Amino acid sequence: MSEAIRTSDGELLSVKLRKVESRRRTTAFLLVAPLLLFILIAYIFPIFQMMIRSVDNTEMNSLLAKTAIAVEKWDGKDLPPEEVTSTFYYELKDLIAEKKHGKVATRLNYEKGGFTSLIKKTARKLDKFDEKENFLEQFIDVHKRWADVEYWLALKRGTQAYHGRKYLTTFDFEQNFDGSIERIPEKKRINVTLWLRTIFVAVGVTLCCFILAYPIAHLLAALPTRYANLLMICVLLPFWTSLLVRTSSWMVLLQTQGVLNDILVSIGIVADDNRLELMYNMTGTFIAMTQILLPFMVLPLYSVMKTIQPSLMRAAVSMGSTPFNAFRKIYFPLTYPGISAGSILVFVLAIGYYITPALVGGSKGVLISNRIAYHMQKSLDWGLATAMAAVLLIAVLIVYWLYNRIVGIDNMRLG
């Protein structure tokens, strides 16, 4: 057997190579470690926290910890026993002293309407309770709702540490106290409508951007460099302007007494008493969002079209093909990577858009992102807001997964 190869310092060459490779991997990891840490803190951790918050009810469980244990033993068929009512009385008394009963009332109101006023009225008269008398009867004397077993069942359900009922609400379903699941009353069904509207707007805006961007990108790829650069500046100009400024500009242009309607009236296309309604509806939402997201479709298309040799089309025509057939069978298929990349960019951005639909679309342009903001800022139902956000995130991940299966992430061309 031949002698093992060694380095000048006598160490085995294979061992030396492993050490060098290990140092290279360590150096590479240290170089990307700050970026990985940033992604972990600013992206992964907030998403994980959002997913947890959508099912987390530990705060409520801790505020009424003893009551939660007591009601867990109660079968829920009749009004609760003295053990439950007395425990609830003493904990509510402590919460009133700490001025935390308002938070409890708000959270319980998510489970059953009317709990806010019920807790507040009970809190005002709680100091008149006689601790030697029956607590349930005294609760009922304060308000007759305490005689309704559903309010006690709502208290039992509202003190669970974890639950996934917010995901049911996201799709206009609710879980009854007996465990059955059914749709909420028709007058309160709004979330499914918003989901369908959001998908419709995202798909529609993506299609509009594609129709407008394809000829623009083709022109950019075909023009001489100096003219292409000038046109590219016009395409990129929206990136250099604040989103809020662009949206406000569309509001000025599209309103009934706005610039666009004034021009149409002045040239006689539209009568002054029959001006077009382009604001606070879907029309305004589509126009504004298409203009804002158009560059995200143009750039991927342009990056692909720039690599297509013009001689391919000329060769097809010289061999007897019509220009249309040459475009349909040769040029258009070659632009698939740009079409798919631009489409997924525009779709993902559009499905989570917030400012433009809220300002331009009005009540008819409200999307699911606006509903999430409403629950975060006004109703303060953070559980429902994070459940909606989690569903939106999952929907986007599914889109990416489908894109990877059909097209392949490796084929994405972003410019």
VENNOR-V896351 format. One record per backbone hydrogen bond with DSSP energy under -0.5 kcal/mol. CO is the residue of the C=O (numbers start at 0). NH is the residue of the N-H. Records with the same first field share a line. If there is no record, write none. Layout:
CO=NH + NH
//
This chain:
4=12
6=9
10=6
11=15
12=16
13=17
14=18
15=19
16=20
17=21
18=22
19=23
20=24
21=25
22=26
23=27
24=28
25=29
26=30
27=31
28=32
29=33
31=35
32=36
33=37
34=38
35=39
36=40
37=41
38=42 + 43
39=44
42=46
43=47
44=48
45=49
46=50
47=51
48=52
49=53
51=54 + 55
54=162
56=60
57=61
58=62
59=63
61=64
63=67
64=68
65=69
66=70
67=71
68=72
69=72 + 73
80=83 + 84
81=85
82=86
83=87
84=88
85=89
86=90
87=91
88=92
89=93
90=94
91=95
92=96
93=97
94=99 + 100
95=98
99=103
100=104
101=105
102=106
103=107
104=108
105=109
106=109 + 110
107=110 + 111
111=114
113=117
114=118
115=119
116=120
117=121
118=122
119=123
120=124
121=124 + 125
122=125
124=127
125=128
128=130
129=132
133=137
134=138
135=139
136=140
137=141
138=142
142=145
143=146
144=147
146=148
147=150 + 151
148=152
149=153
150=154
151=155
152=156
153=157
154=158
155=158
156=159
160=56
163=166 + 167
164=168
165=169
166=170
167=170 + 172
168=171
171=183
173=175 + 181
175=178
179=175
181=173
184=187
185=188
187=189
189=193
190=194
191=195
192=196
193=197 + 367
194=198
195=199
196=200
197=201
198=202
199=203
200=204
201=205
202=206
203=207
204=208
205=209
206=210
207=211
208=212
209=213
210=214
211=215
212=216
213=217
214=218
215=219
216=220
217=221
218=222
223=227
224=228
225=229
226=230
227=231
228=232
229=233
230=234
231=235
232=236
234=237
235=238 + 239
236=239
237=240
241=245
242=246
243=247
244=248
245=249
246=250
247=251
248=252
249=253
250=254
251=258
252=259 + 260
253=277
254=257
257=261
258=262
259=263
260=264
261=265
262=266
263=268 + 269
264=267
270=273
271=274
275=277
280=284
281=285
282=286
283=287
284=288
285=289
286=290
287=291
288=292
289=293
292=295 + 296
293=296 + 297
294=298
296=300
297=301
298=302
299=303
300=304
301=305
303=306
304=307
308=311
309=312 + 313
310=314
311=315
312=316
313=317
314=318
315=320
316=319
321=325
322=326
323=327
324=328
325=329 + 330
326=331
329=333
330=334
331=334
332=335
334=338
335=339
336=340 + 412
337=341
338=342
339=343
340=344
341=345
342=346
343=347
344=348
345=349
346=350
347=351
349=352
353=357
354=358
355=359 + 360
356=360 + 361
359=279 + 280
360=363
361=364
362=365
366=369 + 370
367=371
368=372
369=373
370=374
371=375
372=376
373=377 + 378 + 379
374=380
379=381
380=384
381=385
382=386
383=387
384=388
385=389
386=390
387=391
388=392
389=393
390=394
391=395
392=396
393=397
394=398
395=399
396=400
397=401
398=402
399=403
400=404
401=405
402=406 + 407
407=410
408=411
411=413
//
